[in-house]
Amino acid sequence: MRTVLVIGGTGTIGSAVVRELGKRHRVITAGRSSGDHRVAIEDIDSVQALFAATGRVDHVVVAAGALHVGPLGAMTHQQFRVGLDSKLMGQVNVTLVAQHALNDGGSITLTSGVDAHNPLRGCANTVAVNNGIEGFASGAAIELQRGLRINVVNPSLLEESAEQFESLFHGLETVPANRVARAYSRCVEGAESGKTYRAW
Ligand SMILES: NC(=O)c1ccc[n+]([C@@H]2O[C@H](COP(=O)([O-])OP(=O)(O)OC[C@H]3O[C@@H](n4cnc5c(N)ncnc54)[C@H](OP(=O)(O)O)[C@@H]3O)[C@@H](O)[C@H]2O)c1
């Protein structure tokens, strides 16, 4: 049994990951206002404080991070920064700290999204950020030390989120959270590194 930290562990994806990995591992969760620990991933000091509070863990999963969805013609600099600062830099921050805080042979699992490879209207920020996450992981994988691995799960729209986002993503195939959770399990419990696993 290993210890897995799931950041965003109370969310739609995160809670399914907690259910799946909790069958075989000790799982602890973190969020801005929910879970076992408090963290704001866009704040590097907060991420450092999180790992200081948890002590050494074996694996970390990030299922958190905000994006901006809206038409390019009306997009502001500040709106584009939402995805960069939260979902991209948030997950980079976790990786930068976790590489020194995880036990040997551990893993980092990040989250992108289906639109990275299937652009939709209003998704210039999300496409850029989700591709950035996948690119970051492939670059980081070849430099991680001590047998650490890093991978990305790229989920389609979850069945559980379809109603919330249906006006934005008409026609997109949905995927159940328990299937998405198995892709996270593969990242944590598998052997590969630098990969993006599609859960579509
Ligand atoms: N749901 C989908 O259909 C879908 C599909 C593809 C990709 N994704 C991606 O997957 C990620 C999670 O999506 P979700 O639908 O599961 O989200 P969600 O249901 O809104 O849950 C988000 C989780 O992350 C935590 N959180 C949010 N912002 C945070 C921050 N800045 N720092 C630390 N924790 C934070 C939340 O807890 P607190 O509220 O306590 O902070 C919550 O536990 C997102 O990046 C999203 O883009 C989602």
The ligand as an SDF file (V2000), in Angstrom:
LIG
                    3D

 48 52  0  0  0  0  0  0  0  0999 V2000
  -15.2950   17.5470  -15.4790 N   0  0  0  0  0  0  0  0  0  0  0  0
  -14.9600   17.3540  -16.7540 C   0  0  0  0  0  0  0  0  0  0  0  0
  -15.7990   16.9850  -17.6090 O   0  0  0  0  0  0  0  0  0  0  0  0
  -13.5340   17.5460  -17.1860 C   0  0  0  0  0  0  0  0  0  0  0  0
  -13.1270   17.0550  -18.4370 C   0  0  0  0  0  0  0  0  0  0  0  0
  -11.8210   17.2370  -18.8470 C   0  0  0  0  0  0  0  0  0  0  0  0
  -10.9080   17.8900  -18.0190 C   0  0  0  0  0  0  0  0  0  0  0  0
  -11.3190   18.3610  -16.8020 N   0  0  0  0  0  0  0  0  0  0  0  0
  -10.3240   19.0250  -15.9450 C   0  0  0  0  0  0  0  0  0  0  0  0
  -10.1690   18.3280  -14.7400 O   0  0  0  0  0  0  0  0  0  0  0  0
   -9.9050   19.2350  -13.6750 C   0  0  0  0  0  0  0  0  0  0  0  0
  -10.9040   18.9410  -12.5540 C   0  0  0  0  0  0  0  0  0  0  0  0
  -12.2150   19.0830  -13.0950 O   0  0  0  0  0  0  0  0  0  0  0  0
  -13.5220   18.7160  -12.2200 P   0  0  0  0  0  0  0  0  0  0  0  0
  -14.6840   18.8160  -13.1410 O   0  0  0  0  0  0  0  0  0  0  0  0
  -13.2890   17.4630  -11.4350 O   0  0  0  0  0  0  0  0  0  0  0  0
  -13.5480   19.9910  -11.2460 O   0  0  0  0  0  0  0  0  0  0  0  0
  -14.4540   20.2310   -9.9570 P   0  0  0  0  0  0  0  0  0  0  0  0
  -15.5330   19.2360   -9.8290 O   0  0  0  0  0  0  0  0  0  0  0  0
  -14.8040   21.6890   -9.9870 O   0  0  0  0  0  0  0  0  0  0  0  0
  -13.4320   19.9780   -8.7390 O   0  0  0  0  0  0  0  0  0  0  0  0
  -12.2590   20.7380   -8.6130 C   0  0  0  0  0  0  0  0  0  0  0  0
  -11.4940   20.2280   -7.4080 C   0  0  0  0  0  0  0  0  0  0  0  0
  -10.2560   20.9510   -7.3450 O   0  0  0  0  0  0  0  0  0  0  0  0
  -10.1970   21.7480   -6.1500 C   0  0  0  0  0  0  0  0  0  0  0  0
   -9.6120   23.0200   -6.5860 N   0  0  0  0  0  0  0  0  0  0  0  0
  -10.1390   23.9100   -7.4600 C   0  0  0  0  0  0  0  0  0  0  0  0
   -9.2910   24.9170   -7.6680 N   0  0  0  0  0  0  0  0  0  0  0  0
   -8.1900   24.6760   -6.9110 C   0  0  0  0  0  0  0  0  0  0  0  0
   -6.9720   25.3580   -6.6950 C   0  0  0  0  0  0  0  0  0  0  0  0
   -6.7050   26.5170   -7.3130 N   0  0  0  0  0  0  0  0  0  0  0  0
   -6.0610   24.8210   -5.8550 N   0  0  0  0  0  0  0  0  0  0  0  0
   -6.3240   23.6430   -5.2450 C   0  0  0  0  0  0  0  0  0  0  0  0
   -7.4580   22.9310   -5.4060 N   0  0  0  0  0  0  0  0  0  0  0  0
   -8.3830   23.4610   -6.2280 C   0  0  0  0  0  0  0  0  0  0  0  0
  -11.6510   21.8310   -5.6640 C   0  0  0  0  0  0  0  0  0  0  0  0
  -11.7520   21.9380   -4.2730 O   0  0  0  0  0  0  0  0  0  0  0  0
  -12.0130   23.3710   -3.5820 P   0  0  0  0  0  0  0  0  0  0  0  0
  -13.2720   23.9110   -4.1820 O   0  0  0  0  0  0  0  0  0  0  0  0
  -12.0840   23.0710   -2.1190 O   0  0  0  0  0  0  0  0  0  0  0  0
  -10.7950   24.1360   -3.9630 O   0  0  0  0  0  0  0  0  0  0  0  0
  -12.1950   20.4650   -6.0900 C   0  0  0  0  0  0  0  0  0  0  0  0
  -11.7800   19.4610   -5.1670 O   0  0  0  0  0  0  0  0  0  0  0  0
  -10.0340   20.6440  -14.2500 C   0  0  0  0  0  0  0  0  0  0  0  0
   -8.7450   21.1750  -14.5040 O   0  0  0  0  0  0  0  0  0  0  0  0
  -10.7650   20.4440  -15.5740 C   0  0  0  0  0  0  0  0  0  0  0  0
  -10.3550   21.3640  -16.5740 O   0  0  0  0  0  0  0  0  0  0  0  0
  -12.6040   18.1940  -16.3610 C   0  0  0  0  0  0  0  0  0  0  0  0
  1  2  1  0
  2  3  2  0
  2  4  1  0
  4  5  1  0
  4 48  2  0
  5  6  2  0
  6  7  1  0
  7  8  2  0
  8  9  1  0
  8 48  1  0
  9 10  1  0
  9 46  1  0
 10 11  1  0
 11 12  1  0
 11 44  1  0
 12 13  1  0
 13 14  1  0
 14 15  2  0
 14 16  1  0
 14 17  1  0
 17 18  1  0
 18 19  2  0
 18 20  1  0
 18 21  1  0
 21 22  1  0
 22 23  1  0
 23 24  1  0
 23 42  1  0
 24 25  1  0
 25 26  1  0
 25 36  1  0
 26 27  1  0
 26 35  1  0
 27 28  2  0
 28 29  1  0
 29 30  1  0
 29 35  2  0
 30 31  1  0
 30 32  2  0
 32 33  1  0
 33 34  2  0
 34 35  1  0
 36 37  1  0
 36 42  1  0
 37 38  1  0
 38 39  2  0
 38 40  1  0
 38 41  1  0
 42 43  1  0
 44 45  1  0
 44 46  1  0
 46 47  1  0
M  CHG  2   8   1  16  -1
M  END
$$$$
